[in-house]
C-alpha cells in the first residue's frame, strides 16, 4: 500500500476522467463484459448491493498516483450501491466507495497486448481483487497461455485455479465459457453459473424454456383428455361418486 501525504487532495469522481480513452481493437472487449452485466441485471435484479463496470476507470491509492487509474474490461464490486447516490457512476473511485475494491475483474487479451499477465496482474493483486480472470480466446497460443485463466488472490499473490465453470463462493456465482447463438451468430461467450454448475439463462432463453414447458404441459393435458374420451367410448360415462 502506497502511503499518501495527508495534504494531498483526492479528487472526486466529478473531477476525474471516466476512462483512459484507449480504444479497443475488437468488439468482444466491450461486448462480453456488457453481456455479463446484462445477465447480472437479470439474475440479481432485486439486489441493490452490487456494481458491475465495463471499460471504466478505477481510481485507487495503491499505485504510483491516485490520479492514474487502471481500466479493466469488466469488474464486479459487492457491498456498494448499485447506483451511486441514485445516479450513474462516471468512474469507480475507491475513496468514494468506502475503499471497497472489486472482488472480480475480467481482462480480455487483444491483438495489442496490454500487460494482462504481468503489469495488470500486479496492479490487481495490490488492489486486493480476489478473483482475476484473463480471457484470451484468440491469442492464447501466441502468449503461451490458456484461453481461460482464473486466478485467486492468496496471501497477496495470484494462484491459477482449475475447473470450469469455476465456483466463486464469496460472490455466489460461477464463471465459465459457453457457445451461444447471439444475434443470429454462433459465438463463445463468458457466462455466470450457479453452485451446481448450471448456466444462468439469458432472458430470451428463459422465456423460450417457459414456452416449451407450457407446450409440454398442454400436450400432456390433451393426451389425458384423449385417453378419457377413449375410456368413455369403451365403458360409457364414469360413475358419479
C-alpha positions as CSV (number, residue, x, y, z in Angstrom):
1,X,0.0,0.0,0.0
2,X,1.3,3.4,-1.0
3,X,1.4,5.9,1.8
4,X,-0.2,9.1,0.9
5,X,0.6,12.6,2.1
6,X,-2.5,13.7,4.1
7,X,-2.1,17.1,2.4
8,X,-2.7,15.5,-1.0
9,X,-6.1,16.4,-2.4
10,X,-8.0,13.3,-3.5
11,X,-10.3,14.5,-6.4
12,X,-13.9,13.5,-6.7
13,X,-15.3,11.3,-9.4
14,X,-16.7,14.5,-11.0
15,X,-13.1,15.8,-11.4
16,X,-11.7,12.6,-12.9
17,X,-11.8,11.1,-16.4
18,X,-14.1,8.1,-16.8
19,X,-11.5,6.1,-18.8
20,X,-8.1,6.3,-20.2
21,X,-9.5,6.8,-23.8
22,X,-7.6,3.7,-25.0
23,X,-9.5,2.3,-28.0
24,X,-10.4,-1.4,-28.0
25,X,-9.2,-3.4,-31.0
26,X,-12.0,-5.9,-31.2
27,X,-15.7,-5.8,-30.4
28,X,-15.6,-8.6,-27.8
29,X,-13.7,-6.4,-25.4
30,X,-16.8,-4.3,-25.0
31,X,-19.5,-6.8,-25.9
32,X,-18.6,-9.7,-23.5
33,X,-18.3,-7.6,-20.3
34,X,-21.5,-5.9,-21.1
35,X,-23.1,-9.3,-21.7
36,X,-22.0,-10.3,-18.2
37,X,-23.6,-7.1,-16.9
38,X,-26.8,-7.8,-18.8
39,X,-27.0,-11.3,-17.2
40,X,-26.5,-9.9,-13.7
41,X,-29.3,-7.4,-14.3
42,X,-31.5,-10.4,-14.8
43,X,-30.0,-12.7,-12.1
44,X,-29.7,-10.0,-9.4
45,X,-32.4,-7.7,-10.5
46,X,-33.8,-7.2,-7.0
47,X,-30.4,-6.7,-5.3
48,X,-29.0,-3.2,-4.7
49,X,-25.6,-4.1,-3.2
50,X,-23.5,-4.6,-6.3
51,X,-22.0,-2.8,-9.2
52,X,-20.6,-4.1,-12.5
53,X,-18.5,-1.7,-14.6
54,X,-17.3,-2.2,-18.2
55,X,-14.3,-0.3,-19.6
56,X,-14.5,2.0,-16.6
57,X,-11.6,3.7,-14.8
58,X,-10.9,2.5,-11.3
59,X,-9.1,5.2,-9.2
60,X,-7.1,3.9,-6.2
61,X,-4.3,4.7,-3.9
62,X,-2.2,1.6,-4.3
63,X,-0.3,2.7,-7.4
64,X,2.1,5.4,-8.5
65,X,-0.6,8.1,-8.1
66,X,-4.3,8.3,-7.2
67,X,-4.7,10.2,-10.5
68,X,-3.6,7.2,-12.6
69,X,-6.4,4.7,-12.9
70,X,-6.5,1.1,-14.0
71,X,-9.2,0.3,-16.6
72,X,-10.3,-3.3,-16.7
73,X,-12.6,-4.6,-19.4
74,X,-15.0,-5.6,-16.7
75,X,-15.2,-5.7,-12.9
76,X,-17.7,-6.6,-10.1
77,X,-17.9,-5.0,-6.7
78,X,-20.1,-6.2,-3.8
79,X,-21.3,-4.2,-0.8
80,X,-21.6,-1.0,-2.7
81,X,-24.5,1.0,-4.1
82,X,-25.8,-0.3,-7.4
83,X,-26.5,3.3,-8.4
84,X,-24.2,5.8,-6.6
85,X,-26.5,8.4,-5.0
86,X,-29.3,7.2,-7.3
87,X,-27.4,8.1,-10.5
88,X,-24.8,6.6,-12.8
89,X,-21.1,6.5,-12.0
90,X,-18.6,8.2,-14.2
91,X,-15.8,6.2,-12.8
92,X,-15.1,3.9,-9.8
93,X,-13.3,5.9,-7.1
94,X,-12.2,3.8,-4.2
95,X,-12.2,6.6,-1.7
96,X,-15.8,7.3,-2.6
97,X,-16.7,3.6,-2.2
98,X,-15.6,3.0,1.4
99,X,-12.3,1.7,-0.1
100,X,-14.1,-1.4,-1.4
101,X,-12.1,-2.9,-4.3
102,X,-13.7,-5.0,-7.0
103,X,-14.0,-8.6,-6.0
104,X,-13.8,-9.8,-9.6
105,X,-12.0,-8.4,-12.6
106,X,-12.0,-9.7,-16.2
107,X,-9.4,-8.7,-18.8
108,X,-9.7,-9.8,-22.4
109,X,-6.4,-10.1,-24.3
110,X,-6.5,-8.5,-27.7
111,X,-4.2,-8.1,-30.7
112,X,-2.3,-5.3,-28.9
113,X,-1.0,-6.9,-25.7
114,X,-2.0,-4.9,-22.6
115,X,0.0,-6.5,-19.8
116,X,-2.8,-8.8,-18.7
117,X,-0.4,-11.5,-17.5
118,X,2.1,-9.2,-15.7
119,X,1.6,-5.5,-15.2
120,X,-2.2,-5.5,-14.7
121,X,-2.0,-8.7,-12.7
122,X,0.3,-7.0,-10.2
123,X,-1.9,-3.9,-10.1
124,X,-5.0,-6.0,-9.2
125,X,-3.1,-8.0,-6.6
126,X,-2.0,-4.8,-4.9
127,X,-5.6,-3.5,-5.2
128,X,-6.9,-6.6,-3.4
129,X,-9.0,-8.0,-6.2
130,X,-9.9,-11.5,-5.1
131,X,-10.6,-13.1,-8.5
132,X,-8.8,-12.2,-11.7
133,X,-9.9,-13.7,-15.0
134,X,-7.7,-13.4,-18.1
135,X,-9.9,-14.4,-21.1
136,X,-7.8,-15.0,-24.2
137,X,-9.8,-16.8,-26.9
138,X,-7.8,-15.7,-29.9
139,X,-4.2,-15.1,-28.9
140,X,-3.5,-17.7,-26.2
141,X,-1.1,-19.7,-28.4
142,X,0.8,-16.5,-29.2
143,X,1.1,-15.7,-25.5
144,X,1.7,-19.3,-24.5
145,X,-1.2,-19.3,-22.1
146,X,-4.5,-21.0,-21.6
147,X,-7.5,-19.3,-23.2
148,X,-9.3,-19.1,-19.8
149,X,-7.2,-18.4,-16.7
150,X,-8.9,-17.6,-13.4
151,X,-6.6,-16.5,-10.5
152,X,-7.4,-16.4,-6.8
153,X,-5.6,-14.0,-4.6
154,X,-3.8,-15.9,-1.8
155,X,-1.6,-14.1,0.7
156,X,-1.1,-11.3,-1.7
157,X,-0.3,-13.4,-4.8
158,X,-2.4,-14.9,-7.5
159,X,-2.7,-18.6,-7.8
160,X,-4.1,-20.2,-11.0
161,X,-7.2,-22.2,-10.4
162,X,-8.5,-25.2,-12.2
163,X,-12.0,-26.3,-13.2
164,X,-14.6,-24.7,-15.4
165,X,-17.1,-23.3,-14.7
166,X,-15.4,-22.2,-11.6
167,X,-17.5,-21.6,-8.5
168,X,-16.6,-18.4,-6.5
169,X,-18.3,-18.8,-3.1
170,X,-17.5,-15.2,-2.0
171,X,-19.5,-13.9,-4.9
172,X,-22.2,-16.7,-5.1
173,X,-21.6,-17.2,-8.8
174,X,-19.5,-19.4,-11.1
175,X,-17.9,-18.2,-14.3
176,X,-17.2,-20.2,-17.5
177,X,-17.5,-20.3,-21.2
178,X,-20.3,-21.4,-23.5
179,X,-21.2,-21.4,-27.2
180,X,-24.3,-19.4,-27.7
181,X,-26.4,-18.2,-30.6
182,X,-26.5,-14.5,-30.1
183,X,-27.9,-12.1,-32.7
184,X,-28.1,-14.9,-35.2
185,X,-24.4,-15.7,-34.8
186,X,-22.7,-18.6,-33.0
187,X,-20.1,-17.3,-30.6
188,X,-18.2,-18.2,-27.5
189,X,-19.1,-16.0,-24.5
190,X,-18.5,-15.8,-20.8
191,X,-21.5,-16.7,-18.6
192,X,-22.5,-16.9,-15.0
193,X,-23.3,-20.3,-13.3
194,X,-24.9,-21.5,-10.1
195,X,-23.4,-23.7,-7.4
196,X,-24.4,-26.9,-9.3
197,X,-22.6,-25.7,-12.4
198,X,-25.9,-24.9,-14.3
199,X,-25.6,-21.9,-16.5
200,X,-27.9,-19.0,-15.9
201,X,-30.0,-18.5,-19.0
202,X,-30.5,-15.2,-20.8
203,X,-34.0,-13.7,-20.5
204,X,-34.8,-14.8,-24.0
205,X,-33.6,-18.4,-23.3
206,X,-35.6,-18.4,-20.0
207,X,-38.7,-17.3,-22.0
208,X,-38.2,-20.0,-24.6
209,X,-37.8,-22.6,-21.9
210,X,-41.0,-21.4,-20.2
211,X,-42.8,-21.6,-23.5
212,X,-41.5,-25.2,-24.1
213,X,-42.6,-26.2,-20.6
214,X,-46.1,-24.8,-21.2
215,X,-46.3,-26.6,-24.6
216,X,-45.3,-29.9,-22.8
217,X,-48.0,-29.4,-20.2
218,X,-50.5,-28.5,-22.9
219,X,-49.7,-31.7,-24.8
220,X,-49.9,-33.8,-21.6
221,X,-53.4,-32.3,-20.9
222,X,-54.5,-33.1,-24.5
223,X,-53.3,-36.7,-24.1
224,X,-55.1,-37.1,-20.8
225,X,-58.3,-35.7,-22.4
226,X,-57.9,-38.1,-25.4
227,X,-57.4,-41.1,-23.0
228,X,-60.5,-40.0,-21.0
229,X,-62.6,-39.7,-24.2
230,X,-61.5,-43.2,-25.3
231,X,-62.5,-44.6,-21.9
232,X,-65.9,-43.1,-22.2
233,X,-66.4,-44.6,-25.7
234,X,-65.4,-48.0,-24.4
235,X,-67.1,-48.0,-21.0
236,X,-69.6,-45.1,-21.0
237,X,-69.6,-42.2,-18.6
238,X,-67.6,-42.5,-15.4
239,X,-69.8,-43.3,-12.4
240,X,-70.6,-40.4,-10.1
241,X,-69.1,-40.6,-6.6
